[in-house]
Every structure is written in C-alpha cells, then in structure tokens.
Amino acid sequence: MRRHTREYTANASQESLSGGIMRFSGSCAAAVVTFSFVIAPPSALADNPATALEAPKVEVVGTTPLPALGLPKSKVPANIQIIGSGELDTQRTSDVTEFLETNTASVNMNSAQGNVFQPDVNFRGFTASHLLGLPQGLSVFQDGVRVNESFGDAVSWDLIPQSAISSMTVMPGSNPQFGLNTLGGSIAINTKSGFQYPGFTASTWGGSWGRKAGNFEWGGHGEKVDYFLTGNYLDEDGWRDYSPSRIQNLFGKVGYQDGATDFDLSITAANNR
C-alpha cells in the first residue's frame, strides 16, 4: 500500500506538474497572441489598398474655334452669323463693335464709360465689356486664342485691329468647349494672311467731331511662307467736351503652309488713349 501510494502520489505530482506546464504554456501563447495583435494592425492597414482613397483620373479634351475645324454651318444647331472682310471695308465703321451693332442680329452696344472705343457689347442679354467688375458672359477669340483678360474676363475691344480681320463668326448659346463664362455665346475672329491678301493698300477718311482716320495693309507670300502687316490710326475730339480719343494699332503675321502643316505667328501692338 505504501509503495502504491507513493507511486500514486508521484503520478499525481507529475499530473499536477504537467497541468502547471500546460497552464504556463497557455499563458505564454496568450501573451504572444496579444502582443502580435497590438503590433500587427498598423502594418496590416498600411498594406491594405482599400484604405487609400484616390480619385480617378478624368481627362477633358475640347476644341477652340480654330479656322481649321471646318465644321459646316448647317451642322450647328444655332443661328450662326458670319461676316467677311469685304463688308468691314465697305462700311468704314470706327471699330469692330460698331459694325457688330449695325450688322448682326441680337447685338446692341452701350458706352458706360462715355467712350465709343470702350463699349459694352450685349448679345442676347450677355455682355463682353472693357469695364472691370461687370458680369461677363461672352468669349472672344482671335485666331483661336481667347482674348478675354485673365483678370475679370474683360475684353479690350480697342486692341483688336479692324483692318486685320478676315472674317468674324458670332455663335450663340452656352458651349463649354469655348471656356469659362461662355454663357451667351462666343465671337471668333480670324485674321488676314499673305496668301489671302497679297499686295499693298492704303486709305484715309474723316468725319464728325474732328475724326481723322487711316490704315494700310501689306501682304505677300512665297511658295510656302507668307507675311502680312497692317496698321490703323484714328484721332477724334469725341461727341462731348473733353473726350478725345486716339487709336494706334499695328498687327503683324507670318506663316508657313504646305500640304500637311499650317503654322502662323502673329503679334498685335497698340498705343491707345
């Protein structure tokens, strides 16, 4: 009995010891798991692509009213008005805005600053004006380049030389391809080139309020290269006292043209007061 008891006790001690070892091992395992759980989440979050929110790339491609587009007038669902250089030369208006008012539908003009060369051009209730702070709703392009000022979208009409205009296109409607603030429409101006208008011409005229004006045009071309130069001068006393105006514009253009390429470089200089 004693021997048996000793063996039993020894076995019990072994079982008790084994139980202690198992409890210790379980505690260690729990500690390791807990430690791994605390450290693992930052690494797991960093590797998870779902946590990095990135907006998809959006590409918007638009066109400006360049002469090379060649879109037929019948394909545009609007009242497109096109004006040629012959009409501008015949009427002898003081500037391009006066011609627009007297020859195009839905266009009227008022001079908020009391000067005919700094007007507000209204087209279907929307305005393109030289006056800073006035809500602008029209876009004006010269050879496909937007001439609205970067600050306030104002338009300096006196900087556009009338003798350099080959054609004008007045397009109504809000079209996003013509840029910001094209709410009421756009006016696209194409200038002359040496291929279209070779030779030299000059003219002068006068009118009421002491108006004296003149301009010249000179153009020519080779086989692939062309050039064009024109200048405007106008001086008047104005329709009211102490309101004289003097307009001096110079426009130059050189170009290269072959079967696959049409490249033009133009510059406009002005000294107006």
C-alpha positions as CSV (number, residue, x, y, z in Angstrom):
1,M,0.0,0.0,0.0
2,R,2.8,2.4,0.8
3,R,4.5,1.7,-2.4
4,H,1.3,2.0,-4.3
5,T,0.6,5.2,-2.5
6,R,4.0,6.6,-3.3
7,E,3.5,5.7,-7.0
8,Y,0.1,7.3,-7.0
9,T,1.4,10.4,-5.3
10,A,4.3,10.6,-7.8
11,N,1.8,10.2,-10.6
12,A,-0.3,12.9,-9.1
13,S,2.6,15.2,-8.8
14,Q,3.5,14.5,-12.4
15,E,-0.1,15.3,-13.4
16,S,0.0,18.4,-11.3
17,L,3.3,19.4,-12.8
18,S,2.0,18.7,-16.2
19,G,-1.0,20.7,-15.6
20,G,1.1,23.6,-14.4
21,I,3.2,23.4,-17.5
22,M,0.2,23.4,-19.7
23,R,-1.2,26.4,-17.9
24,F,2.1,28.2,-18.3
25,S,2.3,27.4,-21.9
26,G,-1.2,28.6,-22.4
27,S,-0.3,31.9,-20.7
28,C,2.7,32.3,-22.9
29,A,0.6,31.6,-26.0
30,A,-1.9,34.1,-24.9
31,A,0.8,36.7,-24.3
32,V,2.3,36.1,-27.7
33,V,-1.1,36.4,-29.5
34,T,-1.9,39.5,-27.6
35,F,1.4,41.1,-28.5
36,S,1.1,40.2,-32.1
37,F,-2.5,41.6,-32.2
38,V,-1.3,45.0,-30.9
39,I,1.6,45.3,-33.4
40,A,0.0,43.8,-36.5
41,P,-2.8,46.3,-37.2
42,P,-0.7,49.3,-38.3
43,S,1.2,47.0,-40.7
44,A,-2.0,45.5,-42.0
45,L,-3.6,48.9,-42.5
46,A,-0.6,50.2,-44.4
47,D,-0.7,47.3,-46.8
48,N,-4.4,47.4,-47.4
49,P,-5.1,49.3,-50.7
50,A,-8.7,49.9,-49.7
51,T,-7.7,52.4,-47.1
52,A,-6.0,54.7,-49.6
53,L,-8.8,56.8,-51.3
54,E,-7.7,58.1,-54.7
55,A,-10.0,59.9,-57.2
56,P,-10.0,58.5,-60.7
57,K,-8.1,60.5,-63.4
58,V,-10.5,62.5,-65.6
59,E,-9.3,63.8,-69.0
60,V,-11.4,66.5,-70.8
61,V,-10.5,67.3,-74.4
62,G,-12.1,70.3,-76.0
63,T,-11.6,72.4,-79.1
64,T,-11.5,76.2,-79.7
65,P,-13.0,77.9,-82.8
66,L,-9.9,77.5,-85.0
67,P,-10.2,78.0,-88.7
68,A,-9.0,74.5,-89.5
69,L,-12.0,72.8,-87.8
70,G,-14.1,73.2,-91.0
71,L,-17.4,72.4,-89.3
72,P,-20.3,73.2,-91.8
73,K,-22.7,75.8,-90.7
74,S,-25.6,73.5,-91.4
75,K,-24.3,71.1,-88.7
76,V,-24.5,73.6,-85.9
77,P,-28.0,73.8,-84.3
78,A,-27.9,77.6,-83.8
79,N,-28.1,80.9,-85.7
80,I,-24.5,81.3,-86.8
81,Q,-23.7,84.7,-88.3
82,I,-20.6,85.0,-90.5
83,I,-19.1,88.3,-91.6
84,G,-16.4,88.8,-94.3
85,S,-13.7,91.4,-94.6
86,G,-15.4,93.0,-97.6
87,E,-18.3,94.1,-95.5
88,L,-16.0,95.6,-92.9
89,D,-14.0,97.6,-95.5
90,T,-17.2,98.9,-97.2
91,Q,-18.9,100.4,-94.2
92,R,-15.9,102.3,-92.7
93,T,-17.1,101.9,-89.1
94,S,-15.0,103.2,-86.3
95,D,-14.2,99.8,-84.8
96,V,-15.4,96.2,-84.8
97,T,-18.0,96.8,-82.1
98,E,-19.9,99.4,-84.1
99,F,-20.0,97.0,-87.1
100,L,-21.4,94.2,-84.9
101,E,-24.1,96.5,-83.6
102,T,-25.3,97.6,-87.0
103,N,-25.0,94.4,-88.9
104,T,-25.6,91.4,-86.7
105,A,-28.9,90.3,-85.1
106,S,-29.4,90.4,-81.3
107,V,-26.3,92.6,-80.7
108,N,-26.5,96.1,-79.1
109,M,-24.0,98.3,-77.6
110,N,-23.8,101.0,-74.9
111,S,-20.9,103.1,-73.7
112,A,-21.0,103.1,-69.9
113,Q,-17.7,104.9,-69.7
114,G,-18.7,107.6,-72.3
115,N,-16.2,106.4,-74.9
116,V,-17.2,104.6,-78.1
117,F,-13.9,102.6,-78.1
118,Q,-14.6,101.1,-74.6
119,P,-18.2,99.8,-75.1
120,D,-20.4,97.1,-73.5
121,V,-21.3,94.7,-76.3
122,N,-24.6,92.9,-75.4
123,F,-25.6,89.7,-77.2
124,R,-28.9,88.1,-76.1
125,G,-28.6,89.6,-72.7
126,F,-25.0,88.7,-72.1
127,T,-22.1,91.1,-72.1
128,A,-18.5,91.4,-73.2
129,S,-17.2,94.7,-71.8
130,H,-14.0,96.6,-71.1
131,L,-15.4,97.6,-67.8
132,L,-13.8,95.6,-65.0
133,G,-16.4,94.2,-62.5
134,L,-19.2,93.9,-65.0
135,P,-20.5,90.3,-65.2
136,Q,-19.0,88.8,-68.4
137,G,-21.0,86.3,-70.4
138,L,-19.3,86.2,-73.9
139,S,-16.0,84.7,-75.0
140,V,-14.0,86.4,-77.8
141,F,-11.3,84.6,-79.8
142,Q,-8.7,85.9,-82.2
143,D,-7.3,83.1,-84.4
144,G,-8.4,80.6,-81.8
145,V,-6.8,82.4,-78.9
146,R,-9.0,83.7,-76.2
147,V,-8.6,87.5,-75.8
148,N,-10.7,87.9,-72.7
149,E,-8.4,89.3,-70.0
150,S,-7.3,86.7,-67.4
151,F,-8.4,89.0,-64.6
152,G,-12.2,89.6,-64.7
153,D,-12.7,88.2,-68.3
154,A,-12.9,91.8,-69.6
155,V,-12.5,92.5,-73.3
156,S,-10.4,95.4,-74.6
157,W,-12.1,96.0,-77.9
158,D,-9.8,98.8,-78.9
159,L,-6.9,96.3,-79.1
160,I,-8.5,94.4,-82.0
161,P,-7.4,96.0,-85.3
162,Q,-10.3,96.1,-87.7
163,S,-8.1,96.1,-90.8
164,A,-6.6,92.8,-89.8
165,I,-9.9,90.9,-89.7
166,S,-10.6,88.4,-92.4
167,S,-13.9,87.1,-91.0
168,M,-16.0,87.0,-87.8
169,T,-18.3,84.3,-86.6
170,V,-20.9,85.0,-84.0
171,M,-22.1,81.9,-82.3
172,P,-25.0,81.9,-79.7
173,G,-25.5,79.6,-76.9
174,S,-23.6,78.3,-73.9
175,N,-21.0,75.9,-75.1
176,P,-18.4,74.5,-72.7
177,Q,-15.8,73.9,-75.4
178,F,-15.3,77.7,-75.6
179,G,-14.1,78.0,-72.0
180,L,-15.4,79.7,-68.8
181,N,-18.1,82.3,-68.9
182,T,-19.3,81.4,-72.3
183,L,-22.8,81.8,-71.1
184,G,-24.5,83.7,-74.0
185,G,-22.2,82.9,-76.9
186,S,-18.8,83.5,-78.5
187,I,-17.3,85.7,-81.2
188,A,-14.5,84.1,-83.3
189,I,-12.2,86.5,-85.3
190,N,-9.9,85.2,-88.0
191,T,-7.2,87.5,-89.2
192,K,-5.8,88.0,-92.7
193,S,-2.7,86.3,-94.1
194,G,-0.3,87.0,-97.0
195,F,-1.7,84.1,-99.0
196,Q,-5.2,85.5,-98.9
197,Y,-4.4,89.2,-99.2
198,P,-1.2,89.9,-101.2
199,G,-0.2,93.4,-102.2
200,F,-0.4,96.9,-100.7
201,T,-3.4,99.1,-100.0
202,A,-3.8,102.3,-98.0
203,S,-6.8,104.5,-97.3
204,T,-7.9,107.6,-95.2
205,W,-11.2,109.2,-94.3
206,G,-12.7,111.6,-91.8
207,G,-16.0,112.5,-90.1
208,S,-17.8,114.4,-87.5
209,W,-16.3,115.6,-84.2
210,G,-12.9,116.1,-85.8
211,R,-12.4,112.4,-86.7
212,K,-9.4,111.6,-88.9
213,A,-8.5,108.0,-89.7
214,G,-6.4,105.9,-92.0
215,N,-4.9,102.4,-92.4
216,F,-2.6,100.4,-94.6
217,E,-2.2,96.7,-95.5
218,W,0.8,95.0,-96.9
219,G,0.9,91.3,-97.6
220,G,2.8,88.8,-99.7
221,H,4.0,85.2,-99.9
222,G,6.5,82.8,-101.3
223,E,6.0,79.1,-102.1
224,K,5.3,78.1,-98.5
225,V,5.9,81.2,-96.4
226,D,3.7,84.3,-96.2
227,Y,3.6,87.6,-94.3
228,F,1.0,90.3,-93.5
229,L,1.3,93.7,-91.9
230,T,-1.4,96.3,-91.2
231,G,-1.8,99.4,-89.1
232,N,-4.7,101.6,-88.0
233,Y,-4.8,105.2,-86.9
234,L,-7.8,107.2,-85.6
235,D,-8.0,110.6,-83.9
236,E,-11.1,112.4,-82.8
237,D,-12.4,115.1,-80.4
238,G,-15.3,113.0,-79.2
239,W,-19.0,113.7,-79.1
240,R,-18.8,115.5,-75.8
241,D,-16.5,118.1,-74.3
242,Y,-13.0,117.0,-73.2
243,S,-13.4,113.4,-74.5
244,P,-10.7,113.0,-77.2
245,S,-9.6,109.5,-78.4
246,R,-6.6,108.3,-80.3
247,I,-6.3,104.7,-81.6
248,Q,-3.0,103.4,-82.9
249,N,-2.8,99.6,-83.7
250,L,-0.2,97.6,-85.5
251,F,-0.7,93.9,-86.5
252,G,1.9,91.6,-88.0
253,K,1.7,87.9,-89.0
254,V,4.0,85.4,-90.6
255,G,3.1,81.9,-91.5
256,Y,4.2,78.6,-93.1
257,Q,1.9,76.4,-95.1
258,D,2.2,73.2,-97.0
259,G,0.1,70.1,-97.7
260,A,0.1,68.9,-94.1
261,T,1.1,72.0,-92.0
262,D,-0.4,75.4,-91.4
263,F,1.6,77.4,-88.9
264,D,1.0,81.1,-88.1
265,L,2.7,83.5,-85.6
266,S,1.0,86.9,-85.1
267,I,1.6,89.9,-82.8
268,T,-0.6,92.9,-82.0
269,A,0.8,96.2,-80.7
270,A,-1.3,99.2,-79.6
271,N,-0.9,102.7,-78.2
272,N,-4.4,104.0,-77.4
273,R,-5.6,106.8,-75.2
